[in-house]
Amino acid sequence: ASYSLGQIISIYSVHAVRLYELLVQYLTIGKRELALANLRESLGLTNEYKAIKDFKKRVLDTAVAQINEYSDIRVSYTQRKTGRTVTHLIFAIKPEPTSVPVKQKRGKLTDAEVAKRARPGESWEAAHARLNQITLALAE
């Protein structure tokens, strides 16, 4: 599955990025069941965090929180046990609810807006001219 880098650029945990990659493939289905051993292998943690409570605390809960906060999907999970041992994790995956965009009033650009939206190395005058052209094109 492909995704844009902008969707995960703010995620700072390597495990969260990998979990995002594993789950975004199943966004249209809405859920994904992963064997705990396979998930550990996919995350490169076969010999670390052997206890499920440590794995959940250090890896899984952190990754899910980052995915929910910084990406375009919402994730939750439940555990499936065989006897007393957790063997599978069932992830529920939903797209982030999108809000209706508020139409902004297009007026003159302030100096702060031009400075904020200028490209690296671009002069203020060049940035102002470029942004005015974009604003005029959007107004039409």
N, CA, C and O atoms as a GROMACS GRO file, in nm:
protein
  560
    1ALA      N    1   0.085  -0.119   0.000
    1ALA     CA    2   0.000   0.000   0.000
    1ALA      C    3   0.088   0.123   0.000
    1ALA      O    4   0.196   0.124   0.059
    2SER      N    5   0.042   0.225  -0.066
    2SER     CA    6   0.120   0.347  -0.070
    2SER      C    7   0.053   0.453   0.017
    2SER      O    8  -0.068   0.452   0.036
    3TYR      N    9   0.135   0.541   0.069
    3TYR     CA   10   0.086   0.651   0.150
    3TYR      C   11   0.184   0.765   0.132
    3TYR      O   12   0.299   0.744   0.095
    4SER      N   13   0.137   0.885   0.160
    4SER     CA   14   0.227   0.999   0.143
    4SER      C   15   0.309   1.017   0.270
    4SER      O   16   0.263   0.988   0.380
    5LEU      N   17   0.429   1.064   0.252
    5LEU     CA   18   0.520   1.084   0.364
    5LEU      C   19   0.465   1.186   0.461
    5LEU      O   20   0.493   1.179   0.581
    6GLY      N   21   0.387   1.280   0.413
    6GLY     CA   22   0.330   1.383   0.500
    6GLY      C   23   0.236   1.326   0.604
    6GLY      O   24   0.213   1.389   0.708
    7GLN      N   25   0.182   1.207   0.579
    7GLN     CA   26   0.090   1.147   0.674
    7GLN      C   27   0.161   1.094   0.798
    7GLN      O   28   0.099   1.079   0.903
    8ILE      N   29   0.290   1.065   0.786
    8ILE     CA   30   0.361   1.007   0.900
    8ILE      C   31   0.486   1.085   0.938
    8ILE      O   32   0.564   1.039   1.020
    9ILE      N   33   0.505   1.202   0.879
    9ILE     CA   34   0.628   1.276   0.902
    9ILE      C   35   0.647   1.314   1.049
    9ILE      O   36   0.760   1.324   1.095
   10SER      N   37   0.539   1.335   1.122
   10SER     CA   38   0.549   1.378   1.262
   10SER      C   39   0.566   1.261   1.358
   10SER      O   40   0.598   1.282   1.475
   11ILE      N   41   0.546   1.140   1.312
   11ILE     CA   42   0.562   1.023   1.399
   11ILE      C   43   0.710   1.001   1.423
   11ILE      O   44   0.787   0.988   1.328
   12TYR      N   45   0.750   0.998   1.548
   12TYR     CA   46   0.892   0.989   1.580
   12TYR      C   47   0.936   0.851   1.628
   12TYR      O   48   1.055   0.829   1.646
   13SER      N   49   0.844   0.759   1.647
   13SER     CA   50   0.880   0.624   1.688
   13SER      C   51   0.892   0.534   1.566
   13SER      O   52   0.802   0.531   1.481
   14VAL      N   53   1.002   0.462   1.557
   14VAL     CA   54   1.022   0.370   1.445
   14VAL      C   55   0.915   0.262   1.445
   14VAL      O   56   0.866   0.222   1.340
   15HIS      N   57   0.878   0.216   1.564
   15HIS     CA   58   0.777   0.111   1.575
   15HIS      C   59   0.640   0.163   1.530
   15HIS      O   60   0.562   0.088   1.471
   16ALA      N   61   0.611   0.288   1.558
   16ALA     CA   62   0.483   0.346   1.517
   16ALA      C   63   0.476   0.356   1.364
   16ALA      O   64   0.371   0.330   1.305
   17VAL      N   65   0.585   0.394   1.302
   17VAL     CA   66   0.588   0.403   1.155
   17VAL      C   67   0.566   0.266   1.094
   17VAL      O   68   0.487   0.252   1.001
   18ARG      N   69   0.633   0.165   1.146
   18ARG     CA   70   0.618   0.029   1.092
   18ARG      C   71   0.477  -0.024   1.116
   18ARG      O   72   0.419  -0.087   1.028
   19LEU      N   73   0.421   0.002   1.234
   19LEU     CA   74   0.285  -0.041   1.262
   19LEU      C   75   0.187   0.029   1.169
   19LEU      O   76   0.092  -0.032   1.120
   20TYR      N   77   0.209   0.157   1.144
   20TYR     CA   78   0.126   0.231   1.049
   20TYR      C   79   0.130   0.164   0.912
   20TYR      O   80   0.027   0.146   0.848
   21GLU      N   81   0.250   0.127   0.867
   21GLU     CA   82   0.264   0.061   0.737
   21GLU      C   83   0.188  -0.071   0.733
   21GLU      O   84   0.128  -0.106   0.631
   22LEU      N   85   0.190  -0.144   0.843
   22LEU     CA   86   0.121  -0.273   0.848
   22LEU      C   87  -0.031  -0.255   0.850
   22LEU      O   88  -0.104  -0.339   0.796
   23LEU      N   89  -0.079  -0.148   0.911
   23LEU     CA   90  -0.223  -0.130   0.929
   23LEU      C   91  -0.290  -0.054   0.816
   23LEU      O   92  -0.406  -0.081   0.784
   24VAL      N   93  -0.220   0.040   0.754
   24VAL     CA   94  -0.283   0.122   0.650
   24VAL      C   95  -0.324   0.037   0.530
   24VAL      O   96  -0.412   0.076   0.454
   25GLN      N   97  -0.261  -0.077   0.512
   25GLN     CA   98  -0.296  -0.168   0.403
   25GLN      C   99  -0.439  -0.221   0.418
   25GLN      O  100  -0.503  -0.256   0.319
   26TYR      N  101  -0.487  -0.225   0.541
   26TYR     CA  102  -0.618  -0.283   0.570
   26TYR      C  103  -0.722  -0.176   0.603
   26TYR      O  104  -0.824  -0.206   0.664
   27LEU      N  105  -0.696  -0.053   0.565
   27LEU     CA  106  -0.788   0.056   0.597
   27LEU      C  107  -0.926   0.034   0.536
   27LEU      O  108  -1.026   0.062   0.601
   28THR      N  109  -0.932  -0.016   0.414
   28THR     CA  110  -1.062  -0.037   0.350
   28THR      C  111  -1.138  -0.152   0.416
   28THR      O  112  -1.262  -0.151   0.417
   29ILE      N  113  -1.067  -0.250   0.470
   29ILE     CA  114  -1.132  -0.362   0.537
   29ILE      C  115  -1.177  -0.321   0.676
   29ILE      O  116  -1.284  -0.362   0.722
   30GLY      N  117  -1.098  -0.240   0.744
   30GLY     CA  118  -1.138  -0.188   0.875
   30GLY      C  119  -1.081  -0.261   0.994
   30GLY      O  120  -1.092  -0.213   1.107
   31LYS      N  121  -1.020  -0.377   0.972
   31LYS     CA  122  -0.958  -0.447   1.084
   31LYS      C  123  -0.846  -0.536   1.033
   31LYS      O  124  -0.842  -0.573   0.916
   32ARG      N  125  -0.755  -0.567   1.123
   32ARG     CA  126  -0.646  -0.658   1.089
   32ARG      C  127  -0.609  -0.736   1.214
   32ARG      O  128  -0.591  -0.679   1.321
   33GLU      N  129  -0.597  -0.865   1.197
   33GLU     CA  130  -0.556  -0.952   1.307
   33GLU      C  131  -0.413  -0.997   1.281
   33GLU      O  132  -0.381  -1.050   1.175
   34LEU      N  133  -0.328  -0.974   1.379
   34LEU     CA  134  -0.187  -1.012   1.368
   34LEU      C  135  -0.150  -1.104   1.482
   34LEU      O  136  -0.182  -1.078   1.598
   35ALA      N  137  -0.081  -1.212   1.448
   35ALA     CA  138  -0.027  -1.297   1.553
   35ALA      C  139   0.082  -1.218   1.624
   35ALA      O  140   0.160  -1.148   1.560
   36LEU      N  141   0.087  -1.229   1.755
   36LEU     CA  142   0.182  -1.152   1.833
   36LEU      C  143   0.326  -1.182   1.790
   36LEU      O  144   0.409  -1.091   1.784
   37ALA      N  145   0.355  -1.308   1.760
   37ALA     CA  146   0.490  -1.344   1.717
   37ALA      C  147   0.525  -1.277   1.584
   37ALA      O  148   0.637  -1.230   1.566
   38ASN      N  149   0.429  -1.272   1.491
   38ASN     CA  150   0.453  -1.207   1.362
   38ASN      C  151   0.471  -1.056   1.378
   38ASN      O  152   0.555  -0.996   1.311
   39LEU      N  153   0.393  -0.996   1.467
   39LEU     CA  154   0.406  -0.853   1.490
   39LEU      C  155   0.542  -0.820   1.551
   39LEU      O  156   0.607  -0.724   1.510
   40ARG      N  157   0.584  -0.900   1.647
   40ARG     CA  158   0.716  -0.879   1.708
   40ARG      C  159   0.826  -0.889   1.602
   40ARG      O  160   0.921  -0.810   1.601
   41GLU      N  161   0.813  -0.986   1.513
   41GLU     CA  162   0.913  -1.005   1.407
   41GLU      C  163   0.912  -0.887   1.310
   41GLU      O  164   1.018  -0.839   1.269
   42SER      N  165   0.793  -0.840   1.273
   42SER     CA  166   0.782  -0.726   1.182
   42SER      C  167   0.842  -0.599   1.241
   42SER      O  168   0.895  -0.514   1.169
   43LEU      N  169   0.832  -0.586   1.373
   43LEU     CA  170   0.887  -0.468   1.441
   43LEU      C  171   1.033  -0.486   1.480
   43LEU      O  172   1.096  -0.392   1.529
   44GLY      N  173   1.087  -0.605   1.457
   44GLY     CA  174   1.227  -0.631   1.492
   44GLY      C  175   1.249  -0.647   1.641
   44GLY      O  176   1.355  -0.613   1.692
   45LEU      N  177   1.148  -0.698   1.711
   45LEU     CA  178   1.155  -0.710   1.857
   45LEU      C  179   1.136  -0.854   1.903
   45LEU      O  180   1.068  -0.879   2.003
   46THR      N  181   1.194  -0.948   1.832
   46THR     CA  182   1.173  -1.089   1.867
   46THR      C  183   1.232  -1.124   2.003
   46THR      O  184   1.179  -1.210   2.073
   47ASN      N  185   1.341  -1.058   2.042
   47ASN     CA  186   1.406  -1.093   2.169
   47ASN      C  187   1.392  -0.985   2.275
   47ASN      O  188   1.455  -0.993   2.381
   48GLU      N  189   1.310  -0.884   2.250
   48GLU     CA  190   1.292  -0.776   2.346
   48GLU      C  191   1.148  -0.773   2.395
   48GLU      O  192   1.057  -0.818   2.324
   49TYR      N  193   1.127  -0.721   2.514
   49TYR     CA  194   0.995  -0.705   2.574
   49TYR      C  195   0.917  -0.836   2.570
   49TYR      O  196   0.808  -0.844   2.512
   50LYS      N  197   0.972  -0.939   2.630
   50LYS     CA  198   0.910  -1.072   2.629
   50LYS      C  199   0.774  -1.072   2.698
   50LYS      O  200   0.681  -1.138   2.651
   51ALA      N  201   0.761  -0.999   2.809
   51ALA     CA  202   0.632  -0.994   2.880
   51ALA      C  203   0.537  -0.904   2.801
   51ALA      O  204   0.575  -0.797   2.755
   52ILE      N  205   0.413  -0.948   2.787
   52ILE     CA  206   0.315  -0.873   2.708
   52ILE      C  207   0.290  -0.736   2.768
   52ILE      O  208   0.267  -0.640   2.694
   53LYS      N  209   0.295  -0.724   2.901
   53LYS     CA  210   0.270  -0.594   2.963
   53LYS      C  211   0.380  -0.495   2.925
   53LYS      O  212   0.353  -0.377   2.904
   54ASP      N  213   0.505  -0.542   2.916
   54ASP     CA  214   0.615  -0.455   2.875
   54ASP      C  215   0.603  -0.418   2.727
   54ASP      O  216   0.626  -0.303   2.689
   55PHE      N  217   0.567  -0.515   2.645
   55PHE     CA  218   0.550  -0.491   2.501
   55PHE      C  219   0.440  -0.388   2.477
   55PHE      O  220   0.455  -0.297   2.396
   56LYS      N  221   0.329  -0.404   2.548
   56LYS     CA  222   0.218  -0.309   2.532
   56LYS      C  223   0.258  -0.171   2.581
   56LYS      O  224   0.231  -0.071   2.513
   57LYS      N  225   0.321  -0.164   2.696
   57LYS     CA  226   0.355  -0.035   2.756
   57LYS      C  227   0.461   0.039   2.675
   57LYS      O  228   0.446   0.158   2.648
   58ARG      N  229   0.567  -0.029   2.638
   58ARG     CA  230   0.682   0.035   2.574
   58ARG      C  231   0.668   0.052   2.422
   58ARG      O  232   0.723   0.146   2.364
   59VAL      N  233   0.594  -0.038   2.359
   59VAL     CA  234   0.588  -0.037   2.213
   59VAL      C  235   0.447  -0.007   2.162
   59VAL      O  236   0.425   0.092   2.093
   60LEU      N  237   0.354  -0.094   2.195
   60LEU     CA  238   0.223  -0.090   2.133
   60LEU      C  239   0.141   0.034   2.169
   60LEU      O  240   0.091   0.102   2.080
   61ASP      N  241   0.128   0.063   2.298
   61ASP     CA  242   0.048   0.179   2.339
   61ASP      C  243   0.109   0.310   2.288
   61ASP      O  244   0.037   0.401   2.247
   62THR      N  245   0.241   0.318   2.290
   62THR     CA  246   0.310   0.437   2.240
   62THR      C  247   0.286   0.452   2.090
   62THR      O  248   0.256   0.562   2.042
   63ALA      N  249   0.299   0.343   2.016
   63ALA     CA  250   0.281   0.348   1.871
   63ALA      C  251   0.138   0.385   1.834
   63ALA      O  252   0.116   0.468   1.746
   64VAL      N  253   0.041   0.325   1.901
   64VAL     CA  254  -0.100   0.354   1.872
   64VAL      C  255  -0.132   0.500   1.904
   64VAL      O  256  -0.203   0.566   1.828
   65ALA      N  257  -0.079   0.550   2.015
   65ALA     CA  258  -0.103   0.690   2.051
   65ALA      C  259  -0.045   0.785   1.947
   65ALA      O  260  -0.109   0.883   1.910
   66GLN      N  261   0.074   0.756   1.899
   66GLN     CA  262   0.136   0.842   1.797
   66GLN      C  263   0.061   0.834   1.664
   66GLN      O  264   0.042   0.936   1.598
   67ILE      N  265   0.020   0.716   1.626
   67ILE     CA  266  -0.056   0.700   1.501
   67ILE      C  267  -0.186   0.779   1.510
   67ILE      O  268  -0.223   0.849   1.416
   68ASN      N  269  -0.256   0.767   1.623
   68ASN     CA  270  -0.382   0.838   1.639
   68ASN      C  271  -0.363   0.989   1.640
   68ASN      O  272  -0.448   1.064   1.591
   69GLU      N  273  -0.254   1.035   1.697
   69GLU     CA  274  -0.232   1.179   1.709
   69GLU      C  275  -0.180   1.242   1.580
   69GLU      O  276  -0.222   1.352   1.544
   70TYR      N  277  -0.089   1.175   1.512
   70TYR     CA  278  -0.016   1.239   1.402
   70TYR      C  279  -0.051   1.190   1.262
   70TYR      O  280  -0.003   1.248   1.165
   71SER      N  281  -0.132   1.086   1.248
   71SER     CA  282  -0.157   1.034   1.113
   71SER      C  283  -0.303   1.053   1.072
   71SER      O  284  -0.382   1.114   1.144
   72ASP      N  285  -0.334   1.002   0.956
   72ASP     CA  286  -0.468   1.017   0.898
   72ASP      C  287  -0.560   0.900   0.930
   72ASP      O  288  -0.670   0.892   0.874
   73ILE      N  289  -0.519   0.809   1.018
   73ILE     CA  290  -0.605   0.697   1.056
   73ILE      C  291  -0.618   0.693   1.208
   73ILE      O  292  -0.537   0.750   1.281
   74ARG      N  293  -0.723   0.624   1.256
   74ARG     CA  294  -0.746   0.602   1.398
   74ARG      C  295  -0.739   0.452   1.422
   74ARG      O  296  -0.801   0.374   1.351
   75VAL      N  297  -0.663   0.414   1.523
   75VAL     CA  298  -0.636   0.273   1.549
   75VAL      C  299  -0.670   0.242   1.695
   75VAL      O  300  -0.642   0.321   1.785
   76SER      N  301  -0.729   0.126   1.716
   76SER     CA  302  -0.745   0.070   1.850
   76SER      C  303  -0.720  -0.080   1.837
   76SER      O  304  -0.720  -0.135   1.727
   77TYR      N  305  -0.698  -0.146   1.950
   77TYR     CA  306  -0.671  -0.289   1.942
   77TYR      C  307  -0.731  -0.363   2.060
   77TYR      O  308  -0.754  -0.305   2.167
   78THR      N  309  -0.754  -0.492   2.039
   78THR     CA  310  -0.795  -0.583   2.145
   78THR      C  311  -0.704  -0.705   2.138
   78THR      O  312  -0.637  -0.729   2.037
   79GLN      N  313  -0.703  -0.780   2.246
   79GLN     CA  314  -0.617  -0.898   2.254
   79GLN      C  315  -0.702  -1.024   2.238
   79GLN      O  316  -0.816  -1.028   2.282
   80ARG      N  317  -0.645  -1.125   2.174
   80ARG     CA  318  -0.708  -1.256   2.170
   80ARG      C  319  -0.616  -1.353   2.240
   80ARG      O  320  -0.497  -1.360   2.211
   81LYS      N  321  -0.672  -1.426   2.333
   81LYS     CA  322  -0.592  -1.518   2.413
   81LYS      C  323  -0.622  -1.662   2.375
   81LYS      O  324  -0.733  -1.698   2.336
   82THR      N  325  -0.521  -1.743   2.390
   82THR     CA  326  -0.536  -1.887   2.384
   82THR      C  327  -0.497  -1.935   2.522
   82THR      O  328  -0.379  -1.935   2.558
   83GLY      N  329  -0.595  -1.977   2.599
   83GLY     CA  330  -0.568  -2.007   2.739
   83GLY      C  331  -0.543  -1.876   2.813
   83GLY      O  332  -0.626  -1.784   2.808
   84ARG      N  333  -0.429  -1.867   2.880
   84ARG     CA  334  -0.395  -1.744   2.952
   84ARG      C  335  -0.295  -1.659   2.876
   84ARG      O  336  -0.255  -1.552   2.923
   85THR      N  337  -0.254  -1.704   2.760
   85THR     CA  338  -0.150  -1.636   2.684
   85THR      C  339  -0.210  -1.554   2.570
   85THR      O  340  -0.295  -1.603   2.495
   86VAL      N  341  -0.166  -1.430   2.558
   86VAL     CA  342  -0.209  -1.346   2.445
   86VAL      C  343  -0.136  -1.395   2.321
   86VAL      O  344  -0.013  -1.399   2.318
   87THR      N  345  -0.212  -1.433   2.219
   87THR     CA  346  -0.151  -1.486   2.097
   87THR      C  347  -0.172  -1.396   1.976
   87THR      O  348  -0.090  -1.397   1.884
   88HIS      N  349  -0.279  -1.318   1.976
   88HIS     CA  350  -0.310  -1.233   1.861
   88HIS      C  351  -0.356  -1.096   1.909
   88HIS      O  352  -0.409  -1.080   2.019
   89LEU      N  353  -0.333  -0.997   1.824
   89LEU     CA  354  -0.386  -0.863   1.846
   89LEU      C  355  -0.476  -0.829   1.729
   89LEU      O  356  -0.439  -0.848   1.613
   90ILE      N  357  -0.595  -0.780   1.760
   90ILE     CA  358  -0.691  -0.745   1.657
   90ILE      C  359  -0.701  -0.592   1.655
   90ILE      O  360  -0.745  -0.530   1.752
   91PHE      N  361  -0.660  -0.534   1.543
   91PHE     CA  362  -0.658  -0.389   1.529
   91PHE      C  363  -0.782  -0.343   1.453
   91PHE      O  364  -0.816  -0.398   1.349
   92ALA      N  365  -0.849  -0.242   1.506
   92ALA     CA  366  -0.959  -0.175   1.436
   92ALA      C  367  -0.901  -0.049   1.374
   92ALA      O  368  -0.837   0.030   1.444
   93ILE      N  369  -0.924  -0.029   1.245
   93ILE     CA  370  -0.863   0.081   1.171
   93ILE      C  371  -0.973   0.162   1.104
   93ILE      O  372  -1.056   0.108   1.031
   94LYS      N  373  -0.973   0.292   1.130
   94LYS     CA  374  -1.071   0.382   1.069
   94LYS      C  375  -1.000   0.504   1.014
   94LYS      O  376  -0.899   0.547   1.070
   95PRO      N  377  -1.052   0.560   0.906
   95PRO     CA  378  -0.994   0.687   0.860
   95PRO      C  379  -1.030   0.798   0.958
   95PRO      O  380  -1.134   0.793   1.024
   96GLU      N  381  -0.944   0.897   0.966
   96GLU     CA  382  -0.972   1.010   1.054
   96GLU      C  383  -1.094   1.085   1.001
   96GLU      O  384  -1.103   1.113   0.882
   97PRO      N  385  -1.187   1.117   1.090
   97PRO     CA  386  -1.302   1.194   1.043
   97PRO      C  387  -1.256   1.331   0.995
   97PRO      O  388  -1.184   1.402   1.065
   98THR      N  389  -1.300   1.367   0.877
   98THR     CA  390  -1.259   1.496   0.822
   98THR      C  391  -1.365   1.600   0.852
   98THR      O  392  -1.485   1.573   0.841
   99SER      N  393  -1.320   1.715   0.888
   99SER     CA  394  -1.414   1.824   0.913
   99SER      C  395  -1.436   1.901   0.783
   99SER      O  396  -1.353   1.897   0.693
  100VAL      N  397  -1.547   1.968   0.776
  100VAL     CA  398  -1.577   2.048   0.658
  100VAL      C  399  -1.485   2.170   0.660
  100VAL      O  400  -1.484   2.245   0.758
  101PRO      N  401  -1.408   2.191   0.554
  101PRO     CA  402  -1.316   2.304   0.556
  101PRO      C  403  -1.390   2.437   0.558
  101PRO      O  404  -1.489   2.456   0.487
  102VAL      N  405  -1.341   2.526   0.640
  102VAL     CA  406  -1.400   2.658   0.650
  102VAL      C  407  -1.338   2.744   0.541
  102VAL      O  408  -1.216   2.755   0.530
  103LYS      N  409  -1.423   2.805   0.461
  103LYS     CA  410  -1.373   2.888   0.352
  103LYS      C  411  -1.316   3.016   0.411
  103LYS      O  412  -1.385   3.092   0.479
  104GLN      N  413  -1.189   3.037   0.384
  104GLN     CA  414  -1.123   3.154   0.440
  104GLN      C  415  -1.143   3.274   0.349
  104GLN      O  416  -1.154   3.262   0.227
  105LYS      N  417  -1.146   3.386   0.412
  105LYS     CA  418  -1.156   3.511   0.339
  105LYS      C  419  -1.020   3.540   0.279
  105LYS      O  420  -0.920   3.548   0.351
  106ARG      N  421  -1.015   3.557   0.149
  106ARG     CA  422  -0.888   3.582   0.081
  106ARG      C  423  -0.866   3.733   0.071
  106ARG      O  424  -0.929   3.800  -0.011
  107GLY      N  425  -0.780   3.781   0.152
  107GLY     CA  426  -0.748   3.923   0.149
  107GLY      C  427  -0.601   3.939   0.118
  107GLY      O  428  -0.539   3.852   0.056
  108LYS      N  429  -0.547   4.049   0.161
  108LYS     CA  430  -0.405   4.073   0.139
  108LYS      C  431  -0.323   3.987   0.234
  108LYS      O  432  -0.363   3.961   0.347
  109LEU      N  433  -0.209   3.945   0.186
  109LEU     CA  434  -0.118   3.866   0.268
  109LEU      C  435  -0.042   3.957   0.363
  109LEU      O  436   0.006   4.064   0.324
  110THR      N  437  -0.030   3.915   0.487
  110THR     CA  438   0.048   3.992   0.582
  110THR      C  439   0.195   3.956   0.566
  110THR      O  440   0.230   3.854   0.506
  111ASP      N  441   0.281   4.042   0.620
  111ASP     CA  442   0.425   4.015   0.613
  111ASP      C  443   0.459   3.883   0.680
  111ASP      O  444   0.546   3.809   0.633
  112ALA      N  445   0.392   3.853   0.792
  112ALA     CA  446   0.418   3.729   0.865
  112ALA      C  447   0.379   3.607   0.782
  112ALA      O  448   0.450   3.507   0.781
  113GLU      N  449   0.265   3.615   0.711
  113GLU     CA  450   0.222   3.503   0.627
  113GLU      C  451   0.320   3.479   0.513
  113GLU      O  452   0.351   3.364   0.481
  114VAL      N  453   0.368   3.586   0.452
  114VAL     CA  454   0.464   3.572   0.343
  114VAL      C  455   0.592   3.509   0.395
  114VAL      O  456   0.647   3.419   0.332
  115ALA      N  457   0.640   3.556   0.509
  115ALA     CA  458   0.763   3.502   0.567
  115ALA      C  459   0.746   3.355   0.603
  115ALA      O  460   0.838   3.275   0.586
  116LYS      N  461   0.629   3.319   0.652
  116LYS     CA  462   0.603   3.180   0.693
  116LYS      C  463   0.595   3.086   0.573
  116LYS      O  464   0.641   2.972   0.580
  117ARG      N  465   0.538   3.133   0.463
  117ARG     CA  466   0.515   3.048   0.347
  117ARG      C  467   0.624   3.058   0.240
  117ARG      O  468   0.616   2.992   0.136
  118ALA      N  469   0.726   3.138   0.266
  118ALA     CA  470   0.835   3.152   0.170
  118ALA      C  471   0.917   3.024   0.164
  118ALA      O  472   0.935   2.956   0.265
  119ARG      N  473   0.965   2.993   0.046
  119ARG     CA  474   1.051   2.876   0.029
  119ARG      C  475   1.191   2.908   0.078
  119ARG      O  476   1.230   3.025   0.081
  120PRO      N  477   1.268   2.808   0.118
  120PRO     CA  478   1.406   2.834   0.164
  120PRO      C  479   1.488   2.903   0.055
  120PRO      O  480   1.492   2.857  -0.059
  121GLY      N  481   1.552   3.014   0.091
  121GLY     CA  482   1.636   3.087  -0.002
  121GLY      C  483   1.560   3.184  -0.092
  121GLY      O  484   1.622   3.256  -0.170
  122GLU      N  485   1.428   3.189  -0.081
  122GLU     CA  486   1.347   3.276  -0.164
  122GLU      C  487   1.340   3.415  -0.100
  122GLU      O  488   1.319   3.427   0.020
  123SER      N  489   1.357   3.518  -0.182
  123SER     CA  490   1.350   3.654  -0.127
  123SER      C  491   1.205   3.686  -0.091
  123SER      O  492   1.112   3.622  -0.139
  124TRP      N  493   1.189   3.786  -0.004
  124TRP     CA  494   1.056   3.824   0.040
  124TRP      C  495   0.971   3.870  -0.079
  124TRP      O  496   0.854   3.835  -0.089
  125GLU      N  497   1.031   3.948  -0.168
  125GLU     CA  498   0.958   4.000  -0.284
  125GLU      C  499   0.912   3.887  -0.376
  125GLU      O  500   0.798   3.886  -0.424
  126ALA      N  501   1.002   3.791  -0.401
  126ALA     CA  502   0.967   3.678  -0.487
  126ALA      C  503   0.857   3.593  -0.423
  126ALA      O  504   0.764   3.549  -0.491
  127ALA      N  505   0.867   3.570  -0.293
  127ALA     CA  506   0.765   3.493  -0.223
  127ALA      C  507   0.632   3.566  -0.227
  127ALA      O  508   0.528   3.503  -0.249
  128HIS      N  509   0.633   3.697  -0.206
  128HIS     CA  510   0.510   3.776  -0.207
  128HIS      C  511   0.443   3.768  -0.344
  128HIS      O  512   0.322   3.751  -0.353
  129ALA      N  513   0.522   3.782  -0.450
  129ALA     CA  514   0.467   3.775  -0.586
  129ALA      C  515   0.409   3.636  -0.615
  129ALA      O  516   0.299   3.625  -0.670
  130ARG      N  517   0.482   3.532  -0.577
  130ARG     CA  518   0.434   3.395  -0.601
  130ARG      C  519   0.306   3.367  -0.524
  130ARG      O  520   0.212   3.311  -0.580
  131LEU      N  521   0.301   3.406  -0.399
  131LEU     CA  522   0.182   3.381  -0.317
  131LEU      C  523   0.063   3.464  -0.364
  131LEU      O  524  -0.051   3.417  -0.356
  132ASN      N  525   0.086   3.584  -0.413
  132ASN     CA  526  -0.024   3.664  -0.468
  132ASN      C  527  -0.082   3.598  -0.593
  132ASN      O  528  -0.204   3.601  -0.613
  133GLN      N  529   0.003   3.539  -0.676
  133GLN     CA  530  -0.046   3.469  -0.796
  133GLN      C  531  -0.131   3.349  -0.756
  133GLN      O  532  -0.235   3.323  -0.816
  134ILE      N  533  -0.086   3.277  -0.656
  134ILE     CA  534  -0.163   3.161  -0.608
  134ILE      C  535  -0.297   3.207  -0.552
  134ILE      O  536  -0.400   3.145  -0.579
  135THR      N  537  -0.296   3.314  -0.475
  135THR     CA  538  -0.419   3.366  -0.416
  135THR      C  539  -0.517   3.410  -0.524
  135THR      O  540  -0.637   3.384  -0.514
  136LEU      N  541  -0.466   3.476  -0.627
  136LEU     CA  542  -0.553   3.519  -0.737
  136LEU      C  543  -0.610   3.400  -0.813
  136LEU      O  544  -0.726   3.401  -0.853
  137ALA      N  545  -0.528   3.298  -0.833
  137ALA     CA  546  -0.575   3.178  -0.904
  137ALA      C  547  -0.683   3.107  -0.823
  137ALA      O  548  -0.778   3.054  -0.880
  138LEU      N  549  -0.668   3.104  -0.692
  138LEU     CA  550  -0.769   3.039  -0.608
  138LEU      C  551  -0.899   3.118  -0.604
  138LEU      O  552  -1.007   3.060  -0.590
  139ALA      N  553  -0.890   3.248  -0.616
  139ALA     CA  554  -1.009   3.333  -0.611
  139ALA      C  555  -1.096   3.315  -0.735
  139ALA      O  556  -1.217   3.338  -0.730
  140GLU      N  557  -1.037   3.273  -0.845
  140GLU     CA  558  -1.112   3.257  -0.970
  140GLU      C  559  -1.192   3.132  -0.975
  140GLU      O  560  -1.261   3.107  -1.074
   0.00000   0.00000   0.00000
